[in-house]
Amino acid sequence: MTSSPAIRCVGLSRWYGEVQGLAGLDISIDSGVIGLLGPNGSGKSTLMRMLTGQIRPSRGFVELFGVRMGPDSHDTFRRVGYSPGEDVHFENERGIDFLKLLAGLQGEGGPAAIKRAEEALQKVSMSEYAGKKMSAMSKGMRQRIKVAQALLFEPELLLLDEPLNGMDPVSRRSLIDLVRNHATIGGTVLLASHVLHEVESVTNRVILLHHGRLLAEGRLGEIRELIGRKPRRVRLIGTSLRSIAGDVLSKELATGVSFEDTGALLIETRQLNELLLHLSDIGTKGGIQQFDVEDENLEAIFNLLVGDFSE
């Protein structure tokens, strides 16, 4: 393994006409598992495509393993495995034939290509479906085939774009174990997702993108501390909600209250733990039927970090 970062982006920018996909991104990623988080349209897939050489930066550059990437970076790309977010299968091909074809494009032929395909299928627990046509596979199976293609040549760097979409619980557990194992043996995994709990199940190290810009970087616990400095929102469904609103305001547990058209009560607070404890007491008396902390999903966390509380 090289001592240089697996990934280094310097001033990385990409425009699509007047639309900005990435804006001056500066990141450095060493070994381990890193979550690439962001709502749809945040720039995750644009970054993945630039890391794999599918599109070129409008400005800035990418280095992989200390090598600045360009049109002649084939040797370095052999150290990278990529699972794209979109389907890129040949529908009438069997799973093993699809992988054998990809191995052949990298110079493997005959028995060697078949062996690589079989080993990759085994790693994603798809050996028994090797002869199944892609068109007959479920979404979860197709996802596993995409991960298998990323593993064909035992890469040091894995780039996985929304790999858990559509997977059943057993397959998800298997992939999470695979990702962790890759990091344990010294590899690097960049796992893109718009679902917070998916990333939390794999790693605590995250990069957050928002509208093509780096919003935050570090350990998820540290980022949650940033969130803790901003008002949080709690959504209540129940009876006597106007009385509850007045109650939490009088006890200075809320910085603001509002009502949705559905009648649900929204409470903004900087004392989340104290508020939840108080609401739990009220709930035992039958006043609250349901309450949710609205920053438990990724979109809301991004809204909190950028100070946007609009829906």
Secondary structure, DSSP 4 states (H G I P E B T S, - for coil): --SS-SEEEEEEEEEETTEEEEEEEEEEE-SEEEEEE--TTSSHHHHHHHHTTSS--SEEEEEETTEE--TT-HHHHTTEEEE-SS----TTSBHHHHHHHHHHHTT--HHHHHHHHHHHHHHTT-GGGTTSBGGGS-HHHHHHHHHHHHHTT--SEEEEESTTTT--HHHHHHHHHHHHHHHHTT-EEEEEES-HHHHHTT-SEEEEEETTEEEEEEEHHHHHHHHHTS-EEEEEEESSHHHHHHHHHHTT--SEEEE-TTS-EEEEES-HHHHHHHHHHHHTTTSEEEEEETTSSHHHHHHHHTT----
